[in-house]
């Protein structure tokens, strides 16, 4: 994986982790103009999985991460 972009310091993407004891992980990505809260009604149906719910750059608790490009979002999620 490439190093972080030179124009920004290394920072962490805000995320919530559910069912940490499960072996299979699912990462749910929200769309534009929303955040990880979008999946509140989905989580009860995923109790057999470890679920990661990130707030993508420029959204909710990760709004300090700029720019909010697709490439930057993919880098942080990876």
N, C-alpha and C positions, 0 to 999 in steps of 0.2 A: 504494500500500500504506500502511496506517496505521502510525503511529509505534509504537515499543515501548511496552508497558504502563508506566504511570507508577509502579507499585509495584516495579519491578525495574530495576537498572542494565543497560545494554547489555552483553551478553556473547555469546560465540560458542558455537554448538552444536558439539560434538565430532563429527568425521566422518573417514572414510577415503575417498580418491579412488583409483580404479583406471583404468588405460588412458587416461591424460590426453591422449594424442595422437589419440584417436578423436573424430569430429565429433558423433555422436549421444550424448546423455546420458540415462542411466536413473538415477532416484533410487529406491532400495529402502528401504521403511519397515518396521521390525520391529513386532511386536505387544507387548502388555503383558508384563511380567516377563521380558524378554529384552533383547537388544542387537544391534548390527551383526554379531556373530559368527554369528548365525542363518543368514547367507547364505554361509558358508564353502564349502559344497558346490555352490552355484549359480554363484559367480564364475568358475570355469573354463569355463563354458558361455556366458559373456558377453564373451568376448575381443574381439568386434567393436564393443564399446560402451564409452564413458566411463561408469563406474559410481560413484555417490556413495552412501556408506553412513553415514548419520548415526546417532548415539545420541540418541534423543529425550529431552526433559526428564525428569528423575528416573530416568534409566536409565544405567548404566555410567559412562562418562567424562563424561556430561552430567548426572549426578545432582545437581549443585549448582544447576541451573536449576529454579526452583520458581515457581508450582505446575505440576504435570504435566498440565495440561488439554489437551484436543483443540485448542482455539483457540490456546493458547500453542505447542503443537507445530507446528501449521500455520504460525504466524507465523515461527518460527525456521527451518523448512525452506524457506519461500518466500524 
